[in-house]
Amino acid sequence: MSLTLKSMEYFNAVAESGAISVAMQNLNVSQAAITESIQRLETHLGVLLFRRHARGMALTHAGHEFWRHTQRILASISAAEEALAARPDSVSGELVIGSISPLTGYYLPGLLERYRRTFPKVATRIMEDAGHYIEHQLINGELDVALTATSAMENTGSFHISTLVSSPWRLWVSSRHAFADRTSISIADIKNESVIVLLNDELERGSGNVWKNMGIRPRSITRTRSIEAVRSLVATGYGVCLLPQVLFRSWSLEGTQLLCIPLVEDIAPLDIGVVWRRGADISSIAQGFIATASEYGQSLQPSFKMPAPNQNGFVQSLG
């Protein structure tokens, strides 16, 4: 005999009531069916689950252990049935999503497209802000969930975190740059380059640590808050930039090509994830977003493995 859902339900009913007669009434089955199921269960497990006495049935130590597990199993099955009972396309409501600015334009749109296909009746509202403000908004209940750089969070203990993608840092260069034929490059090789920095707290914290830890002081630094400005400046050869691959696109707005080159150094990647306040009542709408985000992240993760160079030795965007 193998364990069945019915045998666990019969066992659970007797364990809860302490009497087969009560379990009979609750389950609307015969005494013989329950008695036979428990006997077969004990034979299969090789342990005594109940001690029979004048007032009914008492769990043995082994019975208590088994009951603890059956409660979890039956509760999980019930939760799964409830989750599947509600069709995603019939779920309605509003979901307020926080996002840091780089991800709003270069990660969130694809995720939202997938979520809205699955939950078409859910209205989504996006609130873009800096990472530390997003953390405050989550704690204050102003946001349901947020998409952020989880590796740059200030107070991880206050949140549940579902990491979606670990994006490696890459050197962005013009397709006409002297580094363009490299299949990898060391940070030390960049010390004489003009560097472009995207002004963003979460990203700057990562790239700033890279320069500092390597003891590198670039020849000159240009700072901008616009990622499209970064892309155009790199593509025209004004400088190089160190940014996560998740933000990379192969062409500037002017139609000029740029490349991203893997780094020799093993630098901690930028982790991107969905976060929500620890202890908060998470709605089914938010749960659906978290599940969709996880699926979306898994579909992108292979793109962030070390890309192979093409026939010219160039490493192209995989996004």
Backbone as numpy.savetxt, mean C-alpha at the origin, in Angstrom:
# Nx Ny Nz CAx CAy CAz Cx Cy Cz
-12.02 -37.87 7.51 -12.86 -36.67 7.51 -11.98 -35.42 7.51
-12.32 -34.46 6.68 -11.64 -33.18 6.69 -12.53 -32.16 7.39
-11.92 -31.12 7.92 -12.71 -30.08 8.59 -13.63 -29.41 7.60
-14.87 -29.22 8.00 -15.83 -28.53 7.14 -16.42 -27.35 7.90
-16.97 -26.42 7.14 -17.60 -25.27 7.75 -18.77 -25.70 8.63
-19.52 -26.70 8.17 -20.68 -27.16 8.94 -20.24 -27.76 10.27
-19.18 -28.58 10.27 -18.72 -29.19 11.52 -18.26 -28.13 12.52
-17.62 -27.06 12.02 -17.19 -25.98 12.92 -18.40 -25.21 13.45
-19.41 -25.03 12.61 -20.62 -24.32 13.06 -21.33 -25.12 14.15
-21.44 -26.46 13.97 -22.08 -27.31 14.97 -21.29 -27.26 16.28
-19.97 -27.39 16.17 -19.12 -27.35 17.36 -19.27 -26.01 18.07
-19.25 -24.93 17.30 -19.33 -23.59 17.88 -20.65 -23.38 18.61
-21.74 -23.89 18.05 -23.05 -23.72 18.66 -23.13 -24.43 20.00
-22.55 -25.63 20.09 -22.56 -26.36 21.35 -21.63 -25.68 22.36
-20.46 -25.22 21.90 -19.51 -24.56 22.79 -20.11 -23.30 23.39
-20.85 -22.54 22.60 -21.45 -21.29 23.08 -22.59 -21.54 24.06
-23.43 -22.53 23.77 -24.62 -22.78 24.59 -24.37 -23.74 25.74
-23.38 -24.63 25.58 -23.10 -25.62 26.62 -24.08 -26.76 26.65
-24.91 -26.87 25.61 -25.90 -27.94 25.57 -26.27 -28.25 24.13
-26.35 -29.54 23.81 -26.73 -29.94 22.45 -28.18 -29.56 22.18
-29.04 -29.65 23.22 -30.45 -29.34 23.02 -30.65 -27.89 22.57
-29.87 -26.96 23.15 -29.97 -25.54 22.77 -29.41 -25.35 21.36
-28.29 -26.01 21.06 -27.69 -25.91 19.73 -28.65 -26.43 18.66
-29.41 -27.50 18.99 -30.41 -28.05 18.06 -31.41 -26.97 17.65
-31.91 -26.26 18.65 -32.92 -25.23 18.39 -32.34 -24.06 17.59
-31.11 -23.66 17.93 -30.49 -22.52 17.23 -30.17 -22.85 15.78
-29.77 -24.10 15.55 -29.35 -24.49 14.20 -30.49 -25.12 13.40
-31.57 -25.53 14.13 -32.70 -26.21 13.49 -32.26 -27.51 12.81
-31.49 -28.30 13.54 -31.05 -29.61 13.07 -31.30 -30.63 14.17
-31.17 -31.91 13.86 -31.45 -32.96 14.84 -30.29 -33.14 15.81
-30.61 -33.74 16.98 -29.58 -34.04 17.97 -28.57 -35.01 17.40
-29.05 -35.97 16.63 -28.16 -36.99 16.06 -27.13 -36.36 15.13
-27.56 -35.36 14.35 -26.64 -34.72 13.40 -25.52 -34.00 14.14
-25.87 -33.31 15.24 -24.85 -32.59 16.01 -23.93 -33.56 16.73
-24.52 -34.58 17.38 -23.72 -35.55 18.12 -22.74 -36.27 17.20
-23.24 -36.71 16.05 -22.37 -37.43 15.10 -21.27 -36.51 14.57
-21.58 -35.24 14.30 -20.58 -34.30 13.77 -19.47 -34.08 14.80
-19.82 -33.91 16.08 -18.81 -33.69 17.11 -17.95 -34.92 17.32
-18.56 -36.09 17.30 -17.80 -37.34 17.46 -16.80 -37.51 16.32
-17.23 -37.22 15.11 -16.33 -37.35 13.96 -15.22 -36.29 14.03
-15.56 -35.12 14.54 -14.57 -34.06 14.70 -13.50 -34.47 15.72
-13.92 -35.04 16.85 -12.98 -35.48 17.87 -12.09 -36.60 17.35
-12.67 -37.51 16.57 -11.88 -38.59 15.98 -10.84 -38.04 15.01
-11.25 -37.07 14.20 -10.33 -36.47 13.23 -9.19 -35.73 13.92
-9.51 -34.98 14.97 -8.50 -34.19 15.67 -7.69 -35.03 16.67
-8.24 -36.15 17.07 -7.53 -37.02 18.01 -7.53 -36.49 19.43
-8.50 -35.65 19.76 -8.60 -35.09 21.11 -10.07 -35.09 21.55
-10.28 -35.01 22.86 -11.62 -34.87 23.41 -11.94 -33.39 23.51
-13.01 -32.96 22.85 -13.37 -31.54 22.82 -14.33 -31.16 23.94
-15.18 -32.11 24.37 -16.17 -31.84 25.41 -16.12 -32.93 26.49
-16.47 -32.52 27.71 -16.77 -33.48 28.76 -18.27 -33.41 29.01
-18.92 -34.57 28.93 -20.36 -34.63 29.12 -20.67 -34.69 30.61
-21.66 -33.90 31.05 -22.09 -33.95 32.43 -23.61 -33.80 32.46
-24.17 -33.88 33.65 -25.63 -33.91 33.78 -26.29 -32.65 33.24
-25.62 -31.51 33.31 -26.24 -30.25 32.89 -25.93 -29.89 31.43
-25.11 -30.72 30.77 -24.82 -30.43 29.36 -23.42 -30.81 28.96
-22.73 -29.89 28.27 -21.41 -30.16 27.69 -20.44 -29.06 28.16
-19.25 -29.47 28.61 -18.23 -28.51 29.04 -16.99 -28.71 28.18
-16.41 -27.62 27.74 -15.21 -27.70 26.90 -14.01 -28.19 27.69
-13.23 -29.06 27.08 -11.94 -29.44 27.64 -10.91 -28.35 27.30
-9.68 -28.53 27.77 -8.63 -27.57 27.41 -8.44 -27.54 25.90
-8.39 -28.73 25.28 -8.26 -28.80 23.83 -9.47 -28.18 23.14
-10.65 -28.37 23.75 -11.86 -27.77 23.19 -11.81 -26.26 23.20
-11.30 -25.69 24.30 -11.15 -24.23 24.37 -10.19 -23.72 23.28
-9.08 -24.42 23.08 -8.12 -24.02 22.05 -8.76 -24.07 20.67
-9.50 -25.14 20.41 -10.14 -25.29 19.10 -11.23 -24.24 18.91
-11.97 -23.95 19.97 -13.03 -22.95 19.90 -12.47 -21.58 19.57
-11.31 -21.25 20.15 -10.68 -19.95 19.89 -10.40 -19.80 18.39
-9.93 -20.85 17.76 -9.62 -20.79 16.33 -10.88 -20.80 15.46
-11.88 -21.61 15.86 -13.10 -21.65 15.04 -13.84 -20.33 15.07
-13.77 -19.62 16.20 -14.41 -18.30 16.27 -13.79 -17.34 15.26
-12.46 -17.37 15.16 -11.76 -16.50 14.20 -12.12 -16.89 12.77
-12.13 -18.19 12.51 -12.42 -18.65 11.15 -13.83 -18.26 10.73
-14.80 -18.53 11.59 -16.19 -18.23 11.26 -16.42 -16.73 11.15
-15.73 -15.94 12.00 -15.86 -14.49 11.91 -15.28 -13.97 10.59
-14.16 -14.54 10.17 -13.54 -14.13 8.91 -14.43 -14.47 7.72
-15.03 -15.65 7.77 -15.93 -16.06 6.68 -17.14 -15.14 6.62
-17.68 -14.80 7.80 -18.83 -13.90 7.85 -18.48 -12.52 7.28
-17.29 -12.03 7.65 -16.86 -10.72 7.15 -16.67 -10.75 5.65
-16.13 -11.85 5.14 -15.93 -11.99 3.69 -17.27 -12.01 2.96
-18.24 -12.71 3.52 -19.56 -12.78 2.90 -20.22 -11.40 2.88
-20.07 -10.65 3.97 -20.65 -9.31 4.02 -19.98 -8.38 3.01
-18.66 -8.52 2.89 -17.93 -7.65 1.96 -18.34 -7.92 0.52
-18.56 -9.19 0.20 -18.92 -9.55 -1.17 -20.40 -9.31 -1.46
-21.20 -9.20 -0.40 -22.64 -9.00 -0.60 -22.93 -7.64 -1.21
-22.09 -6.65 -0.88 -22.30 -5.29 -1.40 -21.51 -5.13 -2.70
-22.19 -4.91 -3.80 -21.53 -4.72 -5.08 -20.81 -3.37 -5.09
-19.53 -3.36 -5.48 -18.78 -2.09 -5.49 -19.46 -1.00 -6.29
-20.11 -1.38 -7.42 -20.72 -0.35 -8.26 -22.02 0.21 -7.67
-22.45 -0.35 -6.53 -23.64 0.18 -5.88 -23.29 0.98 -4.62
-22.02 0.95 -4.22 -21.59 1.68 -3.02 -21.50 3.17 -3.33
-22.04 4.00 -2.45 -22.00 5.45 -2.66 -21.53 6.15 -1.39
-21.11 7.39 -1.55 -20.62 8.18 -0.43 -19.50 9.09 -0.90
-18.76 9.64 0.05 -17.66 10.54 -0.28 -16.39 10.07 0.41
-15.28 10.17 -0.32 -13.97 9.81 0.23 -13.05 11.02 0.08
-12.48 11.47 1.21 -11.58 12.62 1.20 -10.15 12.08 1.29
-9.36 12.38 0.26 -8.02 11.83 0.13 -6.99 12.94 0.21
-6.02 12.80 1.09 -4.90 13.74 1.13 -3.78 13.25 0.23
-2.97 14.18 -0.29 -1.87 13.78 -1.17 -0.79 14.86 -1.16
0.47 14.43 -1.14 1.56 15.39 -1.30 1.67 15.74 -2.78
2.15 16.93 -3.09 2.06 17.47 -4.44 2.72 16.61 -5.53
3.91 16.04 -5.34 4.49 15.27 -6.45 3.63 14.07 -6.84
2.95 13.47 -5.86 2.16 12.28 -6.14 0.80 12.62 -6.71
0.31 13.84 -6.45 -0.98 14.24 -6.99 -0.97 14.20 -8.51
0.13 14.62 -9.11 0.18 14.65 -10.57 0.77 13.42 -11.22
1.57 12.64 -10.47 2.33 11.58 -11.13 2.09 10.19 -10.58
1.16 10.04 -9.65 0.81 8.71 -9.16 -0.69 8.60 -8.92
-1.26 9.61 -8.30 -2.67 9.57 -7.92 -3.63 9.44 -9.09
-3.41 10.10 -10.24 -4.39 9.99 -11.33 -4.66 8.56 -11.77
-3.61 7.75 -11.95 -3.80 6.36 -12.36 -4.53 5.55 -11.31
-4.20 5.81 -10.04 -4.86 5.12 -8.94 -6.33 5.51 -8.87
-6.63 6.79 -9.01 -8.02 7.25 -8.96 -8.84 6.69 -10.12
-8.23 6.60 -11.28 -8.94 6.04 -12.44 -9.38 4.62 -12.15
-8.48 3.83 -11.57 -8.82 2.45 -11.25 -9.88 2.39 -10.17
-9.76 3.24 -9.13 -10.73 3.23 -8.04 -12.12 3.63 -8.54
-12.18 4.64 -9.38 -13.48 5.14 -9.83 -14.15 4.17 -10.81
-13.35 3.35 -11.50 -13.94 2.30 -12.33 -14.64 1.26 -11.46
-14.05 0.97 -10.30 -14.61 -0.04 -9.40 -15.73 0.51 -8.55
-15.59 1.78 -8.11 -16.58 2.41 -7.24 -17.10 3.69 -7.92
-17.87 3.56 -8.99 -18.27 4.73 -9.78 -19.18 5.71 -9.05
-19.85 5.27 -7.99 -20.79 6.16 -7.30 -20.17 6.85 -6.08
-18.91 6.61 -5.84 -18.23 7.27 -4.72 -17.62 8.58 -5.20
-17.97 9.68 -4.55 -17.40 10.99 -4.87 -16.06 11.13 -4.14
-15.02 11.46 -4.87 -13.70 11.63 -4.26 -13.31 13.10 -4.23
-12.72 13.52 -3.12 -12.24 14.89 -2.97 -10.78 14.85 -2.58
-9.94 15.57 -3.32 -8.50 15.55 -3.10 -8.07 16.81 -2.37
-7.28 16.63 -1.32 -6.71 17.77 -0.58 -5.20 17.63 -0.60
-4.55 18.48 -1.41 -3.09 18.42 -1.54 -2.43 19.31 -0.50
-1.38 18.78 0.13 -0.68 19.57 1.14 0.68 18.93 1.41
1.47 19.59 2.23 2.76 19.04 2.65 2.52 17.84 3.57
3.50 16.94 3.62 3.33 15.70 4.36 2.99 15.90 5.82
3.65 16.85 6.52 3.39 17.01 7.96 2.00 17.59 8.20
1.49 18.41 7.27 0.12 18.91 7.41 -0.89 17.79 7.18
-0.59 16.92 6.24 -1.48 15.79 5.97 -1.59 14.90 7.20
-0.49 14.70 7.90 -0.53 13.89 9.12 -1.47 14.53 10.15
-1.38 15.85 10.31 -2.29 16.55 11.24 -3.74 16.42 10.81
-3.99 16.54 9.52 -5.36 16.46 9.00 -5.95 15.07 9.21
-5.12 14.05 9.08 -5.59 12.69 9.33 -5.95 12.51 10.80
-5.10 12.99 11.68 -5.35 12.88 13.12 -6.61 13.64 13.52
-6.84 14.80 12.88 -8.02 15.63 13.20 -9.29 15.13 12.52
-9.19 14.09 11.69 -10.36 13.54 11.04 -10.80 14.31 9.81
-9.94 15.20 9.30 -10.29 15.97 8.10 -10.10 15.15 6.83
-9.30 14.10 6.90 -9.06 13.22 5.77 -9.44 11.80 6.16
-9.90 11.04 5.17 -10.17 9.62 5.40 -8.89 8.80 5.25
-8.18 9.05 4.18 -6.92 8.37 3.88 -6.00 9.38 3.21
-4.73 9.02 3.06 -3.80 9.92 2.38 -2.76 9.12 1.63
-2.32 9.70 0.52 -1.24 9.14 -0.29 -0.01 10.00 -0.03
1.04 9.40 0.50 2.19 10.19 0.89 3.48 9.38 0.79
4.59 10.08 1.02 5.89 9.41 1.08 6.06 8.86 2.49
5.77 7.58 2.66 5.75 7.00 4.00 7.15 6.94 4.61
8.18 6.91 3.78 9.55 6.87 4.31 9.99 8.22 4.86
9.19 9.27 4.63 9.53 10.61 5.12 8.53 11.10 6.16
7.69 10.21 6.69 6.69 10.63 7.67 7.35 10.98 9.00
6.71 11.89 9.74 7.26 12.35 11.00 6.78 11.52 12.20
5.56 10.99 12.11 4.96 10.34 13.28 4.26 9.05 12.86
5.04 8.06 12.48 4.47 6.81 11.95 3.64 6.05 12.97
3.93 6.23 14.26 3.22 5.49 15.29 1.74 5.81 15.38
1.32 6.93 14.81 -0.09 7.33 14.89 -0.93 6.81 13.73
-0.30 6.06 12.81 -1.00 5.69 11.59 -0.82 4.23 11.22
-1.82 3.73 10.51 -1.67 2.48 9.79 -1.06 2.83 8.43
-0.12 2.03 7.98 0.58 2.32 6.73 0.53 1.11 5.81
0.06 1.32 4.61 0.10 0.28 3.58 1.04 0.76 2.47
2.25 0.22 2.46 3.24 0.64 1.46 2.86 0.08 0.09
2.84 0.94 -0.91 2.41 0.57 -2.25 3.58 0.33 -3.19
4.55 1.22 -3.15 5.68 1.17 -4.08 6.94 1.65 -3.38
8.04 0.99 -3.63 9.35 1.48 -3.21 10.08 1.93 -4.47
10.18 3.25 -4.64 10.71 3.81 -5.87 12.18 4.19 -5.71
13.08 3.62 -6.50 14.51 3.94 -6.38 14.81 5.35 -6.90
15.88 5.93 -6.36 16.35 7.23 -6.84 17.14 7.01 -8.13
16.96 7.93 -9.08 17.64 7.87 -10.37 18.23 9.24 -10.70
19.27 9.23 -11.52 19.81 10.49 -12.03 19.13 10.79 -13.36
18.48 11.95 -13.43 17.82 12.38 -14.66 18.80 13.23 -15.45
18.97 12.90 -16.72 19.90 13.65 -17.58 19.28 13.85 -18.96
19.82 14.80 -19.70 19.42 15.00 -21.09 19.90 13.82 -21.93
19.17 13.52 -22.98 19.59 12.43 -23.88 20.88 12.78 -24.62
21.28 14.07 -24.55 22.52 14.50 -25.20 23.66 14.68 -24.20
23.40 14.34 -22.94 24.41 14.52 -21.90 25.54 13.49 -22.05
26.71 13.84 -21.53 27.85 12.92 -21.60 27.59 11.62 -20.84
26.65 11.66 -19.88 26.32 10.46 -19.11 25.29 9.57 -19.81
24.79 10.02 -20.95 23.63 9.36 -21.55 23.88 7.91 -21.93
25.14 7.54 -22.17 25.40 6.16 -22.57 25.74 5.27 -21.37
25.64 5.83 -20.16 25.93 5.04 -18.96 24.75 4.12 -18.62
25.05 2.92 -18.17 24.01 2.03 -17.68 23.84 2.17 -16.17
24.80 2.82 -15.51 24.70 3.15 -14.10 25.70 4.26 -13.82
25.52 4.92 -12.68 26.41 6.05 -12.38 26.56 6.19 -10.87
27.72 6.67 -10.43 27.97 6.90 -9.02 27.68 8.36 -8.67
27.23 8.58 -7.45 26.98 9.95 -6.98 28.25 10.79 -7.09
29.39 10.17 -6.86 30.66 10.91 -6.91 30.92 11.50 -8.29
30.36 10.89 -9.34 30.57 11.39 -10.70 29.82 12.69 -10.96
28.94 13.06 -10.05 28.07 14.22 -10.28 28.64 15.49 -9.65
29.77 15.39 -8.97 30.26 16.53 -8.17 30.57 17.77 -9.00
30.85 17.59 -10.28 31.15 18.75 -11.13 29.96 19.17 -11.99
28.81 18.61 -11.71 27.62 18.91 -12.51 26.79 20.02 -11.89
26.06 20.72 -12.73 25.03 21.63 -12.25 23.81 20.78 -11.89
23.29 21.02 -10.72 22.22 20.17 -10.20 20.93 20.97 -10.06
19.82 20.35 -10.43 18.50 20.95 -10.28 17.79 20.22 -9.15
17.23 20.98 -8.21 16.56 20.40 -7.05 15.09 20.77 -7.07
14.24 19.76 -6.93 12.81 20.01 -6.80 12.50 20.32 -5.35
11.97 21.53 -5.10 11.68 21.96 -3.74 10.41 21.28 -3.23
10.61 20.29 -2.41 9.51 19.57 -1.79 10.06 18.94 -0.51
9.37 19.14 0.60 9.90 18.70 1.89 10.27 17.23 1.90
9.35 16.37 1.41 9.59 14.93 1.46 10.72 14.51 0.53
10.74 15.03 -0.69 11.76 14.64 -1.65 13.10 15.29 -1.33
13.06 16.54 -0.91 14.30 17.24 -0.60 15.02 16.59 0.58
14.23 16.06 1.51 14.82 15.37 2.65 15.63 14.17 2.18
15.08 13.45 1.19 15.79 12.29 0.67 17.01 12.65 -0.13
16.87 13.56 -1.10 18.00 13.92 -1.95 19.05 14.69 -1.18
18.60 15.54 -0.22 19.56 16.28 0.59 20.45 15.36 1.39
19.85 14.30 1.93 20.65 13.34 2.70 21.66 12.62 1.82
21.28 12.38 0.56 22.19 11.71 -0.36 23.45 12.55 -0.56
23.26 13.85 -0.88 24.41 14.72 -1.10 25.26 14.80 0.17
24.59 15.00 1.29 25.32 15.17 2.55 26.07 13.91 2.94
25.41 12.76 2.83 26.05 11.51 3.25 27.24 11.15 2.38
27.19 11.55 1.12 28.30 11.25 0.20 29.39 12.32 0.24
29.14 13.39 0.98 30.12 14.47 1.05 30.26 15.22 -0.26
29.18 15.29 -1.04 29.24 15.92 -2.36 28.64 17.32 -2.28
29.34 18.30 -2.87 28.81 19.65 -3.02 28.80 19.97 -4.51
27.63 19.88 -5.16 27.55 20.13 -6.61 28.08 21.52 -6.97
28.49 21.65 -8.23 29.06 22.91 -8.70 28.09 24.07 -8.53
26.86 23.83 -8.89 25.82 24.85 -8.71 24.48 24.15 -8.55
23.57 24.82 -7.89 22.25 24.24 -7.64 21.17 25.22 -8.07
20.22 24.73 -8.84 19.03 25.51 -9.22 17.83 24.87 -8.55
17.03 25.66 -7.87 15.88 25.13 -7.14 14.59 25.62 -7.77
13.62 24.71 -7.83 12.31 25.06 -8.38 11.25 24.19 -7.71
10.02 24.71 -7.65 8.91 23.94 -7.10 8.12 23.23 -8.18
8.50 23.41 -9.43 7.77 22.82 -10.55 8.51 21.61 -11.10
7.86 20.46 -11.08 8.51 19.27 -11.62 8.61 19.36 -13.15
7.69 20.07 -13.78 7.79 20.24 -15.23 8.97 21.14 -15.58
9.26 22.12 -14.71 10.45 22.94 -14.92 11.71 22.08 -14.78
11.71 21.19 -13.79 12.84 20.27 -13.64 13.03 19.46 -14.91
11.94 18.93 -15.41 12.01 18.07 -16.60 12.54 18.85 -17.81
12.06 20.06 -17.99 12.50 20.87 -19.14 13.96 21.29 -19.00
14.36 21.70 -17.79 15.75 22.11 -17.58 16.72 20.95 -17.79
16.32 19.76 -17.31 17.18 18.58 -17.52 17.24 18.24 -19.01
16.09 18.23 -19.66 16.04 17.82 -21.07 16.86 18.74 -21.98
16.92 20.02 -21.64 17.68 20.97 -22.47 19.15 21.03 -22.08
19.56 20.21 -21.08 20.97 20.14 -20.72 21.42 21.17 -19.72
20.47 21.87 -19.07 20.86 22.89 -18.10 21.51 22.28 -16.86
21.09 21.08 -16.51 21.65 20.41 -15.34 21.11 19.00 -15.22
21.51 18.33 -14.17 21.01 16.98 -13.89 20.20 17.03 -12.61
19.43 15.98 -12.36 18.57 15.98 -11.18 18.51 14.58 -10.59
18.41 14.52 -9.29 18.27 13.24 -8.58 16.86 13.18 -8.02
16.05 12.28 -8.58 14.65 12.16 -8.15 14.22 10.70 -8.23
13.14 10.33 -7.52 12.63 8.96 -7.61 12.11 8.63 -9.01
12.25 7.40 -9.39 11.82 6.98 -10.72 10.32 7.10 -10.93
9.53 7.01 -9.83 8.08 7.07 -9.96 7.63 8.38 -10.61
8.45 9.44 -10.52 8.08 10.74 -11.08 8.61 10.94 -12.50
9.37 9.97 -12.98 10.06 10.17 -14.26 9.13 9.99 -15.46
9.27 10.89 -16.44 8.65 10.75 -17.76 9.73 11.07 -18.79
9.68 10.42 -19.93 10.78 10.49 -20.90 10.86 11.77 -21.71
9.79 12.59 -21.69 9.77 13.76 -22.57 9.35 14.99 -21.79
9.98 16.11 -22.11 9.59 17.39 -21.51 8.38 17.94 -22.26
7.81 19.03 -21.75 6.67 19.65 -22.43 7.04 20.15 -23.82
8.33 20.46 -24.02 8.79 20.96 -25.32 9.09 19.82 -26.30
8.91 18.57 -25.84 9.15 17.43 -26.71 10.61 17.02 -26.78
11.40 17.40 -25.76 12.81 17.03 -25.71 12.98 15.83 -24.79
13.81 14.89 -25.20 13.94 13.65 -24.45 14.92 13.76 -23.28
14.60 13.04 -22.22 15.53 12.89 -21.10 15.55 11.43 -20.68
16.57 11.07 -19.92 16.79 9.69 -19.51 16.94 9.62 -18.00
16.72 8.45 -17.43 17.04 8.26 -16.01 18.03 7.11 -15.89
19.05 7.31 -15.08 20.15 6.36 -14.98 20.19 5.79 -13.56
20.23 4.48 -13.42 20.35 3.87 -12.09 21.64 4.26 -11.40
21.58 4.34 -10.07 22.75 4.71 -9.28 23.51 3.46 -8.83
24.81 3.60 -8.74 25.65 2.50 -8.25 25.39 2.29 -6.76
25.25 3.40 -6.02 25.07 3.33 -4.58 23.70 2.72 -4.22
23.69 1.99 -3.12 22.46 1.40 -2.61 21.79 2.40 -1.68
20.97 3.27 -2.26 20.31 4.33 -1.50 18.88 3.89 -1.18
18.47 4.15 0.05 17.12 3.78 0.46 16.10 4.40 -0.49
15.17 3.61 -1.02 14.19 4.15 -1.97 13.16 5.03 -1.28
12.40 5.74 -2.10 11.28 6.51 -1.58 10.07 5.57 -1.50
9.58 5.34 -0.30 8.40 4.50 -0.12 7.14 5.34 -0.22
6.23 4.89 -1.06 4.96 5.57 -1.26 3.86 4.66 -0.72
2.94 5.23 0.04 1.90 4.39 0.62 0.64 5.14 0.94
-0.38 4.37 1.29 -1.64 4.91 1.79 -1.61 4.83 3.31
-1.99 5.90 3.97 -1.99 5.93 5.43 -3.36 6.37 5.94
-3.72 5.90 7.14 -4.94 6.35 7.79 -4.71 6.29 9.30
-5.51 7.04 10.03 -5.28 7.21 11.46 -5.49 5.90 12.21
-4.54 5.58 13.06 -4.65 4.39 13.89 -5.82 4.54 14.86
-6.66 3.53 14.92 -7.81 3.56 15.82 -9.06 4.16 15.20
-8.95 4.70 13.99 -10.11 5.32 13.33 -11.04 4.23 12.80
-12.34 4.54 12.78 -13.31 3.64 12.14 -13.17 3.80 10.64
-12.65 2.78 10.00 -12.40 2.86 8.57 -13.64 2.40 7.80
-14.17 3.24 6.95 -15.40 2.93 6.22 -15.12 1.93 5.11
-16.19 1.31 4.62 -16.05 0.36 3.51 -15.53 1.08 2.26
-15.88 2.35 2.11 -15.41 3.15 0.98 -13.89 3.31 1.06
-13.41 3.65 2.26 -11.96 3.80 2.45 -11.25 2.46 2.32
-11.86 1.40 2.84 -11.27 0.07 2.69 -11.12 -0.31 1.22
-12.13 0.07 0.43 -12.05 -0.20 -1.01 -10.92 0.56 -1.66
-10.70 1.80 -1.22 -9.59 2.59 -1.77 -8.25 1.98 -1.41
-8.11 1.54 -0.16 -6.86 0.93 0.29 -6.56 -0.34 -0.50
-7.60 -1.17 -0.72 -7.42 -2.40 -1.48 -7.06 -2.10 -2.93
-7.74 -1.11 -3.52 -7.44 -0.73 -4.91 -6.03 -0.19 -5.02
-5.61 0.62 -4.04 -4.27 1.19 -4.04 -3.22 0.09 -3.98
-3.48 -0.94 -3.18 -2.55 -2.06 -3.06 -2.41 -2.79 -4.40
-3.53 -3.03 -5.07 -3.49 -3.69 -6.38 -2.74 -2.83 -7.40
-3.00 -1.54 -7.37 -2.35 -0.62 -8.31 -0.84 -0.58 -8.07
-0.45 -0.55 -6.80 0.97 -0.54 -6.47 1.67 -1.80 -6.93
1.00 -2.95 -6.76 1.59 -4.22 -7.20 1.75 -4.26 -8.72
0.83 -3.62 -9.43 0.93 -3.62 -10.89 2.09 -2.76 -11.39
2.49 -1.75 -10.59 3.58 -0.85 -10.98 4.94 -1.29 -10.48
4.97 -2.07 -9.40 6.23 -2.38 -8.74 7.28 -2.98 -9.68
6.92 -3.89 -10.63 7.96 -4.42 -11.53 8.67 -3.34 -12.34
8.01 -2.20 -12.56 8.63 -1.12 -13.33 9.80 -0.48 -12.61
9.89 -0.69 -11.29 10.93 -0.03 -10.53 12.13 -0.93 -10.26
12.14 -2.11 -10.90 13.35 -2.91 -10.85 14.38 -2.28 -11.78
15.62 -2.67 -11.63 16.68 -2.08 -12.45 16.38 -2.30 -13.93
16.10 -1.24 -14.71 15.76 -1.40 -16.11 16.98 -1.78 -16.94
16.73 -2.54 -17.97 17.82 -2.93 -18.86 18.06 -1.83 -19.89
19.32 -1.56 -20.26 19.59 -0.54 -21.27 19.13 -1.00 -22.63
18.78 -0.03 -23.51 18.41 -0.41 -24.86 19.67 -0.59 -25.70
19.52 -0.73 -27.00 20.66 -1.03 -27.85 21.70 0.09 -27.86
21.29 1.29 -27.48 22.25 2.40 -27.41 22.83 2.59 -26.00
22.42 1.69 -25.10 22.89 1.81 -23.73 22.06 2.73 -22.89
20.95 3.29 -23.47 20.12 4.25 -22.74 19.15 3.50 -21.81
18.91 4.07 -20.65 17.90 3.56 -19.74 16.67 4.44 -19.86
15.59 3.88 -20.33 14.39 4.66 -20.61 13.40 4.55 -19.45
12.43 5.44 -19.48 11.34 5.36 -18.51 10.52 4.12 -18.78
10.09 3.46 -17.70 9.20 2.32 -17.82 7.79 2.70 -17.43
7.61 3.95 -17.00 6.29 4.38 -16.54 5.47 4.90 -17.67
